[in-house]
Amino acid sequence: MRWLAEAVPEPPSPILPIWQEMVIGLVAFGVVFFVLWKYVFPRMEETFKARVDAIEGGIQRAEERQREAEALFEQYQRQLAEARTEAAKIRDQAREESERIIAAGREQLDAARAGIVRELRADMGRLAVDLASRIVGEALADEARKKGTVERFLNELETAGER
């Protein structure tokens, strides 16, 4: 039975690996490492670079758009300030024009009033002279007497109206 015991191999050690498996594992690792190193890692690197470029490009584009937006905002602020200034000028001009029109209207009214007062005085004077001529019974043809009488009559009317 000894020969039978010698014929049965000893079980492998759980601590020490089998050398044939080590060689096959190293060869397989070398092949996988070579394939990864030659083909996969460069493509991964390209992909990472493309992502970095896209992200950095996106950041740069965002910063550029931010600058453009700020420039547009400043331009709109300037335009708004100019529009407000222009509106204030237009309001001032309109106010001045309004005051000028009102002053011209008042002058016209004053002139018309003075003309109407002159006409009324003349008409009242003529009527007063005619009335006085009828009451007194004599003609007041003398111009100096007529003017004096009319002026005295109008002054009496004015003083009577003020009381």
Secondary structure, 3 states (H helix, E strand, C coil): CHHHHHHCCCCCCCCCCCHHHHHHHHHHHHHHHHHHHHHHHHHHHHHHHHHHHHHHHHHHHHHHHHHHHHHHHHHHHHHHHHHHHHHHHHHHHHHHHHHHHHHHHHHHHHHHHHHHHHHHHHHHHHHHHHHHHHHHCCCCCCHHHHHHHHHHHHHHHHHHHHC
